[in-house]
Amino acid sequence: MPAIIGRKIGMTQKFREDGTRVSLSVIEAGPCHVTQIKTEENEGYSAIQLGFGAGKEKHLTKGERGHLAKAGTPLLRHLHEFAVDEVDVPSDGDEAAGELTVGDIVTVASFEPGQKVRVTGTSKGKGYAGTIKRHNFSRGPVSHGSHNVRGPGSIGAAAYPARVFKGIKMSGRLGGKQITQPGLEVVETDADRNLLFVSGSVPGAKNGLVIVRPA
């Protein structure tokens, strides 16, 4: 099963042959350059590092520029590691499938319709939110002088333990977290435009970075 880095373009829909409608998330996936292959002997674990997105020299540190120059790849904005069994490519001629080397390119051609994937992204940040919006609390009465319309209600105990327990659902920062959406299906691929169409919605806003892995 393949894995790849991309960015969320938006959403659309498609009608299947039986007439059913399916909502699709459009992901610009790749092309991703293999920038490093980590081994047990050198790094203590096995992994494949992919790079995605054209970067500018001023946006990269000196160490990042040297790392990419050593790999012989162009300047890339985003680097991410994958397990060895998560990244593979179809066999091409004498080259065995799944054997990647530094400098190789991973594209959406590795995906096929019907495959199950999980997509990781950063959810939309919505700032400071109350308990009704953040935790789906119900509001209180709005008549007869009620002062608890949208308040959280009681949060503590009595004289003992005289404190608020950790993990109580309260108001606070909503969104802006790493979310993984499992169980998505690859419906269609467009290798010419580096597009991947998956069923359902994926985390994040438009142009947000996403990681596509096998389910």
Biotite code that builds the C-alpha atoms (Angstrom):
import biotite.structure as struc

atoms = struc.array([
    struc.Atom([0.000, 0.000, 0.000], chain_id="A", res_id=1, res_name="MET", atom_name="CA", element="C"),
    struc.Atom([1.313, 3.467, -0.856], chain_id="A", res_id=2, res_name="PRO", atom_name="CA", element="C"),
    struc.Atom([1.559, 6.638, 1.221], chain_id="A", res_id=3, res_name="ALA", atom_name="CA", element="C"),
    struc.Atom([2.044, 10.219, 0.096], chain_id="A", res_id=4, res_name="ILE", atom_name="CA", element="C"),
    struc.Atom([2.041, 13.874, 1.171], chain_id="A", res_id=5, res_name="ILE", atom_name="CA", element="C"),
    struc.Atom([-0.365, 16.384, -0.343], chain_id="A", res_id=6, res_name="GLY", atom_name="CA", element="C"),
    struc.Atom([-2.583, 19.361, 0.253], chain_id="A", res_id=7, res_name="ARG", atom_name="CA", element="C"),
    struc.Atom([-6.330, 19.639, 0.410], chain_id="A", res_id=8, res_name="LYS", atom_name="CA", element="C"),
    struc.Atom([-7.826, 21.395, -2.608], chain_id="A", res_id=9, res_name="ILE", atom_name="CA", element="C"),
    struc.Atom([-11.496, 21.254, -1.658], chain_id="A", res_id=10, res_name="GLY", atom_name="CA", element="C"),
    struc.Atom([-14.555, 19.063, -2.079], chain_id="A", res_id=11, res_name="MET", atom_name="CA", element="C"),
    struc.Atom([-16.751, 17.975, -4.954], chain_id="A", res_id=12, res_name="THR", atom_name="CA", element="C"),
    struc.Atom([-19.146, 15.129, -5.766], chain_id="A", res_id=13, res_name="GLN", atom_name="CA", element="C"),
    struc.Atom([-19.497, 12.275, -8.212], chain_id="A", res_id=14, res_name="LYS", atom_name="CA", element="C"),
    struc.Atom([-22.346, 10.041, -9.316], chain_id="A", res_id=15, res_name="PHE", atom_name="CA", element="C"),
    struc.Atom([-21.593, 6.343, -9.521], chain_id="A", res_id=16, res_name="ARG", atom_name="CA", element="C"),
    struc.Atom([-22.894, 4.082, -12.264], chain_id="A", res_id=17, res_name="GLU", atom_name="CA", element="C"),
    struc.Atom([-25.798, 2.979, -10.052], chain_id="A", res_id=18, res_name="ASP", atom_name="CA", element="C"),
    struc.Atom([-26.891, 6.605, -9.597], chain_id="A", res_id=19, res_name="GLY", atom_name="CA", element="C"),
    struc.Atom([-25.715, 7.062, -6.014], chain_id="A", res_id=20, res_name="THR", atom_name="CA", element="C"),
    struc.Atom([-23.903, 10.266, -5.151], chain_id="A", res_id=21, res_name="ARG", atom_name="CA", element="C"),
    struc.Atom([-20.605, 10.240, -3.270], chain_id="A", res_id=22, res_name="VAL", atom_name="CA", element="C"),
    struc.Atom([-18.937, 13.267, -1.688], chain_id="A", res_id=23, res_name="SER", atom_name="CA", element="C"),
    struc.Atom([-15.275, 13.573, -2.589], chain_id="A", res_id=24, res_name="LEU", atom_name="CA", element="C"),
    struc.Atom([-12.298, 15.370, -1.112], chain_id="A", res_id=25, res_name="SER", atom_name="CA", element="C"),
    struc.Atom([-9.791, 16.498, -3.718], chain_id="A", res_id=26, res_name="VAL", atom_name="CA", element="C"),
    struc.Atom([-6.139, 16.185, -2.667], chain_id="A", res_id=27, res_name="ILE", atom_name="CA", element="C"),
    struc.Atom([-3.163, 17.383, -4.672], chain_id="A", res_id=28, res_name="GLU", atom_name="CA", element="C"),
    struc.Atom([-0.907, 14.459, -3.743], chain_id="A", res_id=29, res_name="ALA", atom_name="CA", element="C"),
    struc.Atom([2.724, 14.630, -4.726], chain_id="A", res_id=30, res_name="GLY", atom_name="CA", element="C"),
    struc.Atom([4.908, 14.376, -6.570], chain_id="A", res_id=31, res_name="PRO", atom_name="CA", element="C"),
    struc.Atom([7.002, 13.540, -3.500], chain_id="A", res_id=32, res_name="CYS", atom_name="CA", element="C"),
    struc.Atom([10.771, 13.083, -3.623], chain_id="A", res_id=33, res_name="HIS", atom_name="CA", element="C"),
    struc.Atom([12.492, 10.447, -1.514], chain_id="A", res_id=34, res_name="VAL", atom_name="CA", element="C"),
    struc.Atom([14.935, 12.575, 0.488], chain_id="A", res_id=35, res_name="THR", atom_name="CA", element="C"),
    struc.Atom([16.294, 9.973, 2.910], chain_id="A", res_id=36, res_name="GLN", atom_name="CA", element="C"),
    struc.Atom([16.080, 6.275, 3.708], chain_id="A", res_id=37, res_name="ILE", atom_name="CA", element="C"),
    struc.Atom([16.757, 5.545, 7.371], chain_id="A", res_id=38, res_name="LYS", atom_name="CA", element="C"),
    struc.Atom([18.056, 2.147, 8.410], chain_id="A", res_id=39, res_name="THR", atom_name="CA", element="C"),
    struc.Atom([18.571, 0.219, 11.625], chain_id="A", res_id=40, res_name="GLU", atom_name="CA", element="C"),
    struc.Atom([22.338, 0.445, 11.211], chain_id="A", res_id=41, res_name="GLU", atom_name="CA", element="C"),
    struc.Atom([22.539, 4.236, 10.856], chain_id="A", res_id=42, res_name="ASN", atom_name="CA", element="C"),
    struc.Atom([19.529, 5.738, 12.650], chain_id="A", res_id=43, res_name="GLU", atom_name="CA", element="C"),
    struc.Atom([18.373, 2.829, 14.804], chain_id="A", res_id=44, res_name="GLY", atom_name="CA", element="C"),
    struc.Atom([15.059, 2.421, 12.984], chain_id="A", res_id=45, res_name="TYR", atom_name="CA", element="C"),
    struc.Atom([13.757, 1.989, 9.466], chain_id="A", res_id=46, res_name="SER", atom_name="CA", element="C"),
    struc.Atom([11.824, 4.761, 7.721], chain_id="A", res_id=47, res_name="ALA", atom_name="CA", element="C"),
    struc.Atom([11.465, 6.560, 4.417], chain_id="A", res_id=48, res_name="ILE", atom_name="CA", element="C"),
    struc.Atom([11.467, 10.359, 4.328], chain_id="A", res_id=49, res_name="GLN", atom_name="CA", element="C"),
    struc.Atom([9.456, 12.101, 1.628], chain_id="A", res_id=50, res_name="LEU", atom_name="CA", element="C"),
    struc.Atom([9.509, 15.759, 0.632], chain_id="A", res_id=51, res_name="GLY", atom_name="CA", element="C"),
    struc.Atom([6.644, 17.729, -0.865], chain_id="A", res_id=52, res_name="PHE", atom_name="CA", element="C"),
    struc.Atom([5.981, 21.259, -2.042], chain_id="A", res_id=53, res_name="GLY", atom_name="CA", element="C"),
    struc.Atom([8.353, 23.674, -3.712], chain_id="A", res_id=54, res_name="ALA", atom_name="CA", element="C"),
    struc.Atom([10.242, 25.715, -1.137], chain_id="A", res_id=55, res_name="GLY", atom_name="CA", element="C"),
    struc.Atom([12.248, 28.903, -1.198], chain_id="A", res_id=56, res_name="LYS", atom_name="CA", element="C"),
    struc.Atom([15.784, 29.216, 0.079], chain_id="A", res_id=57, res_name="GLU", atom_name="CA", element="C"),
    struc.Atom([14.799, 31.895, 2.597], chain_id="A", res_id=58, res_name="LYS", atom_name="CA", element="C"),
    struc.Atom([12.188, 29.581, 4.128], chain_id="A", res_id=59, res_name="HIS", atom_name="CA", element="C"),
    struc.Atom([14.626, 26.724, 4.777], chain_id="A", res_id=60, res_name="LEU", atom_name="CA", element="C"),
    struc.Atom([17.411, 26.476, 7.314], chain_id="A", res_id=61, res_name="THR", atom_name="CA", element="C"),
    struc.Atom([20.998, 25.886, 6.272], chain_id="A", res_id=62, res_name="LYS", atom_name="CA", element="C"),
    struc.Atom([20.777, 22.319, 7.563], chain_id="A", res_id=63, res_name="GLY", atom_name="CA", element="C"),
    struc.Atom([17.620, 21.642, 5.553], chain_id="A", res_id=64, res_name="GLU", atom_name="CA", element="C"),
    struc.Atom([19.179, 23.037, 2.386], chain_id="A", res_id=65, res_name="ARG", atom_name="CA", element="C"),
    struc.Atom([22.267, 20.882, 2.868], chain_id="A", res_id=66, res_name="GLY", atom_name="CA", element="C"),
    struc.Atom([20.135, 17.811, 3.563], chain_id="A", res_id=67, res_name="HIS", atom_name="CA", element="C"),
    struc.Atom([18.175, 18.281, 0.334], chain_id="A", res_id=68, res_name="LEU", atom_name="CA", element="C"),
    struc.Atom([21.315, 19.050, -1.670], chain_id="A", res_id=69, res_name="ALA", atom_name="CA", element="C"),
    struc.Atom([22.864, 15.796, -0.472], chain_id="A", res_id=70, res_name="LYS", atom_name="CA", element="C"),
    struc.Atom([19.758, 13.937, -1.636], chain_id="A", res_id=71, res_name="ALA", atom_name="CA", element="C"),
    struc.Atom([19.921, 15.661, -5.029], chain_id="A", res_id=72, res_name="GLY", atom_name="CA", element="C"),
    struc.Atom([16.348, 16.971, -4.814], chain_id="A", res_id=73, res_name="THR", atom_name="CA", element="C"),
    struc.Atom([14.980, 20.477, -5.341], chain_id="A", res_id=74, res_name="PRO", atom_name="CA", element="C"),
    struc.Atom([14.141, 22.684, -2.376], chain_id="A", res_id=75, res_name="LEU", atom_name="CA", element="C"),
    struc.Atom([11.123, 21.178, -0.636], chain_id="A", res_id=76, res_name="LEU", atom_name="CA", element="C"),
    struc.Atom([8.937, 22.839, 1.969], chain_id="A", res_id=77, res_name="ARG", atom_name="CA", element="C"),
    struc.Atom([7.564, 19.815, 3.818], chain_id="A", res_id=78, res_name="HIS", atom_name="CA", element="C"),
    struc.Atom([9.354, 16.657, 4.968], chain_id="A", res_id=79, res_name="LEU", atom_name="CA", element="C"),
    struc.Atom([7.677, 13.668, 6.572], chain_id="A", res_id=80, res_name="HIS", atom_name="CA", element="C"),
    struc.Atom([8.700, 10.162, 7.560], chain_id="A", res_id=81, res_name="GLU", atom_name="CA", element="C"),
    struc.Atom([6.782, 6.986, 6.797], chain_id="A", res_id=82, res_name="PHE", atom_name="CA", element="C"),
    struc.Atom([7.221, 3.387, 7.818], chain_id="A", res_id=83, res_name="ALA", atom_name="CA", element="C"),
    struc.Atom([8.968, 1.300, 5.192], chain_id="A", res_id=84, res_name="VAL", atom_name="CA", element="C"),
    struc.Atom([5.888, -0.835, 4.549], chain_id="A", res_id=85, res_name="ASP", atom_name="CA", element="C"),
    struc.Atom([3.737, 2.276, 4.025], chain_id="A", res_id=86, res_name="GLU", atom_name="CA", element="C"),
    struc.Atom([5.534, 3.599, 0.950], chain_id="A", res_id=87, res_name="VAL", atom_name="CA", element="C"),
    struc.Atom([5.872, 1.600, -2.238], chain_id="A", res_id=88, res_name="ASP", atom_name="CA", element="C"),
    struc.Atom([5.652, 2.054, -5.976], chain_id="A", res_id=89, res_name="VAL", atom_name="CA", element="C"),
    struc.Atom([4.410, -0.216, -8.754], chain_id="A", res_id=90, res_name="PRO", atom_name="CA", element="C"),
    struc.Atom([7.053, -2.364, -10.390], chain_id="A", res_id=91, res_name="SER", atom_name="CA", element="C"),
    struc.Atom([8.578, -0.838, -13.508], chain_id="A", res_id=92, res_name="ASP", atom_name="CA", element="C"),
    struc.Atom([10.584, -3.114, -15.743], chain_id="A", res_id=93, res_name="GLY", atom_name="CA", element="C"),
    struc.Atom([13.440, -4.744, -13.892], chain_id="A", res_id=94, res_name="ASP", atom_name="CA", element="C"),
    struc.Atom([12.934, -2.682, -10.749], chain_id="A", res_id=95, res_name="GLU", atom_name="CA", element="C"),
    struc.Atom([11.150, -4.556, -7.961], chain_id="A", res_id=96, res_name="ALA", atom_name="CA", element="C"),
    struc.Atom([8.009, -3.057, -6.492], chain_id="A", res_id=97, res_name="ALA", atom_name="CA", element="C"),
    struc.Atom([8.408, -1.292, -3.183], chain_id="A", res_id=98, res_name="GLY", atom_name="CA", element="C"),
    struc.Atom([12.188, -0.746, -3.416], chain_id="A", res_id=99, res_name="GLU", atom_name="CA", element="C"),
    struc.Atom([12.815, 2.986, -3.241], chain_id="A", res_id=100, res_name="LEU", atom_name="CA", element="C"),
    struc.Atom([16.103, 4.845, -3.373], chain_id="A", res_id=101, res_name="THR", atom_name="CA", element="C"),
    struc.Atom([17.022, 8.429, -2.567], chain_id="A", res_id=102, res_name="VAL", atom_name="CA", element="C"),
    struc.Atom([15.887, 10.688, -5.394], chain_id="A", res_id=103, res_name="GLY", atom_name="CA", element="C"),
    struc.Atom([12.957, 8.543, -6.499], chain_id="A", res_id=104, res_name="ASP", atom_name="CA", element="C"),
    struc.Atom([9.566, 10.201, -6.966], chain_id="A", res_id=105, res_name="ILE", atom_name="CA", element="C"),
    struc.Atom([6.316, 8.924, -5.477], chain_id="A", res_id=106, res_name="VAL", atom_name="CA", element="C"),
    struc.Atom([3.115, 9.934, -7.296], chain_id="A", res_id=107, res_name="THR", atom_name="CA", element="C"),
    struc.Atom([-0.601, 9.168, -7.195], chain_id="A", res_id=108, res_name="VAL", atom_name="CA", element="C"),
    struc.Atom([0.047, 6.417, -9.732], chain_id="A", res_id=109, res_name="ALA", atom_name="CA", element="C"),
    struc.Atom([0.765, 4.222, -6.698], chain_id="A", res_id=110, res_name="SER", atom_name="CA", element="C"),
    struc.Atom([-2.912, 4.404, -5.700], chain_id="A", res_id=111, res_name="PHE", atom_name="CA", element="C"),
    struc.Atom([-5.789, 2.483, -7.193], chain_id="A", res_id=112, res_name="GLU", atom_name="CA", element="C"),
    struc.Atom([-9.554, 3.059, -6.886], chain_id="A", res_id=113, res_name="PRO", atom_name="CA", element="C"),
    struc.Atom([-11.082, 1.035, -4.093], chain_id="A", res_id=114, res_name="GLY", atom_name="CA", element="C"),
    struc.Atom([-8.111, 1.233, -1.736], chain_id="A", res_id=115, res_name="GLN", atom_name="CA", element="C"),
    struc.Atom([-8.796, 2.197, 1.878], chain_id="A", res_id=116, res_name="LYS", atom_name="CA", element="C"),
    struc.Atom([-6.716, 5.048, 3.293], chain_id="A", res_id=117, res_name="VAL", atom_name="CA", element="C"),
    struc.Atom([-6.529, 7.246, 6.380], chain_id="A", res_id=118, res_name="ARG", atom_name="CA", element="C"),
    struc.Atom([-5.821, 10.949, 6.031], chain_id="A", res_id=119, res_name="VAL", atom_name="CA", element="C"),
    struc.Atom([-4.110, 13.058, 8.699], chain_id="A", res_id=120, res_name="THR", atom_name="CA", element="C"),
    struc.Atom([-4.377, 16.833, 8.781], chain_id="A", res_id=121, res_name="GLY", atom_name="CA", element="C"),
    struc.Atom([-4.736, 19.826, 11.082], chain_id="A", res_id=122, res_name="THR", atom_name="CA", element="C"),
    struc.Atom([-8.338, 20.716, 11.838], chain_id="A", res_id=123, res_name="SER", atom_name="CA", element="C"),
    struc.Atom([-9.606, 24.259, 11.363], chain_id="A", res_id=124, res_name="LYS", atom_name="CA", element="C"),
    struc.Atom([-8.749, 26.501, 14.304], chain_id="A", res_id=125, res_name="GLY", atom_name="CA", element="C"),
    struc.Atom([-11.851, 28.181, 15.714], chain_id="A", res_id=126, res_name="LYS", atom_name="CA", element="C"),
    struc.Atom([-10.332, 30.085, 18.607], chain_id="A", res_id=127, res_name="GLY", atom_name="CA", element="C"),
    struc.Atom([-11.729, 30.241, 22.130], chain_id="A", res_id=128, res_name="TYR", atom_name="CA", element="C"),
    struc.Atom([-15.137, 28.581, 22.326], chain_id="A", res_id=129, res_name="ALA", atom_name="CA", element="C"),
    struc.Atom([-17.691, 27.922, 25.036], chain_id="A", res_id=130, res_name="GLY", atom_name="CA", element="C"),
    struc.Atom([-18.947, 24.555, 26.198], chain_id="A", res_id=131, res_name="THR", atom_name="CA", element="C"),
    struc.Atom([-22.010, 24.553, 23.934], chain_id="A", res_id=132, res_name="ILE", atom_name="CA", element="C"),
    struc.Atom([-19.936, 24.940, 20.762], chain_id="A", res_id=133, res_name="LYS", atom_name="CA", element="C"),
    struc.Atom([-16.932, 22.977, 21.992], chain_id="A", res_id=134, res_name="ARG", atom_name="CA", element="C"),
    struc.Atom([-18.593, 19.999, 23.699], chain_id="A", res_id=135, res_name="HIS", atom_name="CA", element="C"),
    struc.Atom([-22.171, 20.153, 22.392], chain_id="A", res_id=136, res_name="ASN", atom_name="CA", element="C"),
    struc.Atom([-23.627, 21.063, 25.801], chain_id="A", res_id=137, res_name="PHE", atom_name="CA", element="C"),
    struc.Atom([-27.304, 22.029, 26.044], chain_id="A", res_id=138, res_name="SER", atom_name="CA", element="C"),
    struc.Atom([-28.220, 25.541, 27.102], chain_id="A", res_id=139, res_name="ARG", atom_name="CA", element="C"),
    struc.Atom([-30.212, 26.366, 30.202], chain_id="A", res_id=140, res_name="GLY", atom_name="CA", element="C"),
    struc.Atom([-33.655, 27.982, 30.501], chain_id="A", res_id=141, res_name="PRO", atom_name="CA", element="C"),
    struc.Atom([-34.058, 31.486, 29.107], chain_id="A", res_id=142, res_name="VAL", atom_name="CA", element="C"),
    struc.Atom([-37.112, 32.597, 31.081], chain_id="A", res_id=143, res_name="SER", atom_name="CA", element="C"),
    struc.Atom([-38.050, 33.430, 34.688], chain_id="A", res_id=144, res_name="HIS", atom_name="CA", element="C"),
    struc.Atom([-34.830, 35.281, 35.386], chain_id="A", res_id=145, res_name="GLY", atom_name="CA", element="C"),
    struc.Atom([-32.464, 32.435, 34.615], chain_id="A", res_id=146, res_name="SER", atom_name="CA", element="C"),
    struc.Atom([-28.810, 33.404, 34.768], chain_id="A", res_id=147, res_name="HIS", atom_name="CA", element="C"),
    struc.Atom([-27.520, 30.146, 33.306], chain_id="A", res_id=148, res_name="ASN", atom_name="CA", element="C"),
    struc.Atom([-28.447, 30.379, 29.636], chain_id="A", res_id=149, res_name="VAL", atom_name="CA", element="C"),
    struc.Atom([-25.117, 29.349, 28.155], chain_id="A", res_id=150, res_name="ARG", atom_name="CA", element="C"),
    struc.Atom([-23.082, 28.812, 31.311], chain_id="A", res_id=151, res_name="GLY", atom_name="CA", element="C"),
    struc.Atom([-21.259, 25.541, 31.913], chain_id="A", res_id=152, res_name="PRO", atom_name="CA", element="C"),
    struc.Atom([-22.982, 24.793, 35.204], chain_id="A", res_id=153, res_name="GLY", atom_name="CA", element="C"),
    struc.Atom([-21.319, 23.314, 38.268], chain_id="A", res_id=154, res_name="SER", atom_name="CA", element="C"),
    struc.Atom([-17.789, 22.049, 37.704], chain_id="A", res_id=155, res_name="ILE", atom_name="CA", element="C"),
    struc.Atom([-16.461, 21.289, 41.188], chain_id="A", res_id=156, res_name="GLY", atom_name="CA", element="C"),
    struc.Atom([-17.245, 19.213, 44.255], chain_id="A", res_id=157, res_name="ALA", atom_name="CA", element="C"),
    struc.Atom([-18.096, 20.194, 47.838], chain_id="A", res_id=158, res_name="ALA", atom_name="CA", element="C"),
    struc.Atom([-15.654, 20.688, 50.709], chain_id="A", res_id=159, res_name="ALA", atom_name="CA", element="C"),
    struc.Atom([-14.039, 17.434, 49.644], chain_id="A", res_id=160, res_name="TYR", atom_name="CA", element="C"),
    struc.Atom([-12.092, 17.128, 47.408], chain_id="A", res_id=161, res_name="PRO", atom_name="CA", element="C"),
    struc.Atom([-12.440, 20.915, 47.105], chain_id="A", res_id=162, res_name="ALA", atom_name="CA", element="C"),
    struc.Atom([-10.918, 21.040, 43.655], chain_id="A", res_id=163, res_name="ARG", atom_name="CA", element="C"),
    struc.Atom([-11.818, 20.631, 40.011], chain_id="A", res_id=164, res_name="VAL", atom_name="CA", element="C"),
    struc.Atom([-10.788, 17.292, 38.544], chain_id="A", res_id=165, res_name="PHE", atom_name="CA", element="C"),
    struc.Atom([-8.525, 17.242, 35.514], chain_id="A", res_id=166, res_name="LYS", atom_name="CA", element="C"),
    struc.Atom([-10.269, 16.575, 32.228], chain_id="A", res_id=167, res_name="GLY", atom_name="CA", element="C"),
    struc.Atom([-13.534, 18.373, 33.068], chain_id="A", res_id=168, res_name="ILE", atom_name="CA", element="C"),
    struc.Atom([-15.162, 19.594, 29.868], chain_id="A", res_id=169, res_name="LYS", atom_name="CA", element="C"),
    struc.Atom([-14.892, 23.377, 29.945], chain_id="A", res_id=170, res_name="MET", atom_name="CA", element="C"),
    struc.Atom([-14.531, 26.261, 27.549], chain_id="A", res_id=171, res_name="SER", atom_name="CA", element="C"),
    struc.Atom([-11.222, 26.662, 25.752], chain_id="A", res_id=172, res_name="GLY", atom_name="CA", element="C"),
    struc.Atom([-9.356, 26.453, 22.496], chain_id="A", res_id=173, res_name="ARG", atom_name="CA", element="C"),
    struc.Atom([-11.306, 24.669, 19.758], chain_id="A", res_id=174, res_name="LEU", atom_name="CA", element="C"),
    struc.Atom([-9.754, 23.101, 16.679], chain_id="A", res_id=175, res_name="GLY", atom_name="CA", element="C"),
    struc.Atom([-6.225, 23.460, 15.400], chain_id="A", res_id=176, res_name="GLY", atom_name="CA", element="C"),
    struc.Atom([-5.340, 19.869, 16.346], chain_id="A", res_id=177, res_name="LYS", atom_name="CA", element="C"),
    struc.Atom([-3.952, 16.952, 14.417], chain_id="A", res_id=178, res_name="GLN", atom_name="CA", element="C"),
    struc.Atom([-6.853, 14.765, 13.321], chain_id="A", res_id=179, res_name="ILE", atom_name="CA", element="C"),
    struc.Atom([-6.745, 11.441, 11.490], chain_id="A", res_id=180, res_name="THR", atom_name="CA", element="C"),
    struc.Atom([-9.794, 10.421, 9.469], chain_id="A", res_id=181, res_name="GLN", atom_name="CA", element="C"),
    struc.Atom([-9.796, 6.646, 8.925], chain_id="A", res_id=182, res_name="PRO", atom_name="CA", element="C"),
    struc.Atom([-11.836, 4.469, 6.600], chain_id="A", res_id=183, res_name="GLY", atom_name="CA", element="C"),
    struc.Atom([-11.716, 6.660, 3.496], chain_id="A", res_id=184, res_name="LEU", atom_name="CA", element="C"),
    struc.Atom([-11.816, 5.127, 0.044], chain_id="A", res_id=185, res_name="GLU", atom_name="CA", element="C"),
    struc.Atom([-9.855, 6.147, -3.035], chain_id="A", res_id=186, res_name="VAL", atom_name="CA", element="C"),
    struc.Atom([-12.544, 6.737, -5.657], chain_id="A", res_id=187, res_name="VAL", atom_name="CA", element="C"),
    struc.Atom([-10.468, 8.130, -8.505], chain_id="A", res_id=188, res_name="GLU", atom_name="CA", element="C"),
    struc.Atom([-6.928, 9.218, -9.368], chain_id="A", res_id=189, res_name="THR", atom_name="CA", element="C"),
    struc.Atom([-5.632, 11.694, -11.940], chain_id="A", res_id=190, res_name="ASP", atom_name="CA", element="C"),
    struc.Atom([-1.911, 11.123, -12.473], chain_id="A", res_id=191, res_name="ALA", atom_name="CA", element="C"),
    struc.Atom([-1.650, 13.905, -15.065], chain_id="A", res_id=192, res_name="ASP", atom_name="CA", element="C"),
    struc.Atom([-2.756, 16.534, -12.548], chain_id="A", res_id=193, res_name="ARG", atom_name="CA", element="C"),
    struc.Atom([-1.468, 14.767, -9.404], chain_id="A", res_id=194, res_name="ASN", atom_name="CA", element="C"),
    struc.Atom([-4.979, 14.604, -7.967], chain_id="A", res_id=195, res_name="LEU", atom_name="CA", element="C"),
    struc.Atom([-6.395, 12.052, -5.558], chain_id="A", res_id=196, res_name="LEU", atom_name="CA", element="C"),
    struc.Atom([-10.162, 11.816, -5.003], chain_id="A", res_id=197, res_name="PHE", atom_name="CA", element="C"),
    struc.Atom([-11.185, 10.167, -1.719], chain_id="A", res_id=198, res_name="VAL", atom_name="CA", element="C"),
    struc.Atom([-14.670, 9.613, -0.357], chain_id="A", res_id=199, res_name="SER", atom_name="CA", element="C"),
    struc.Atom([-15.855, 11.773, 2.523], chain_id="A", res_id=200, res_name="GLY", atom_name="CA", element="C"),
    struc.Atom([-14.197, 14.768, 4.137], chain_id="A", res_id=201, res_name="SER", atom_name="CA", element="C"),
    struc.Atom([-10.633, 15.155, 5.339], chain_id="A", res_id=202, res_name="VAL", atom_name="CA", element="C"),
    struc.Atom([-9.403, 17.384, 8.192], chain_id="A", res_id=203, res_name="PRO", atom_name="CA", element="C"),
    struc.Atom([-8.281, 20.942, 7.623], chain_id="A", res_id=204, res_name="GLY", atom_name="CA", element="C"),
    struc.Atom([-9.005, 23.946, 5.474], chain_id="A", res_id=205, res_name="ALA", atom_name="CA", element="C"),
    struc.Atom([-8.268, 24.432, 1.803], chain_id="A", res_id=206, res_name="LYS", atom_name="CA", element="C"),
    struc.Atom([-4.563, 24.268, 0.951], chain_id="A", res_id=207, res_name="ASN", atom_name="CA", element="C"),
    struc.Atom([-3.901, 22.539, 4.259], chain_id="A", res_id=208, res_name="GLY", atom_name="CA", element="C"),
    struc.Atom([-1.163, 19.893, 4.387], chain_id="A", res_id=209, res_name="LEU", atom_name="CA", element="C"),
    struc.Atom([-2.428, 16.303, 4.626], chain_id="A", res_id=210, res_name="VAL", atom_name="CA", element="C"),
    struc.Atom([-0.750, 12.909, 4.970], chain_id="A", res_id=211, res_name="ILE", atom_name="CA", element="C"),
    struc.Atom([-2.331, 9.969, 3.160], chain_id="A", res_id=212, res_name="VAL", atom_name="CA", element="C"),
    struc.Atom([-1.501, 6.532, 4.556], chain_id="A", res_id=213, res_name="ARG", atom_name="CA", element="C"),
    struc.Atom([-2.864, 3.012, 4.027], chain_id="A", res_id=214, res_name="PRO", atom_name="CA", element="C"),
    struc.Atom([-5.780, 2.233, 6.318], chain_id="A", res_id=215, res_name="ALA", atom_name="CA", element="C"),
])
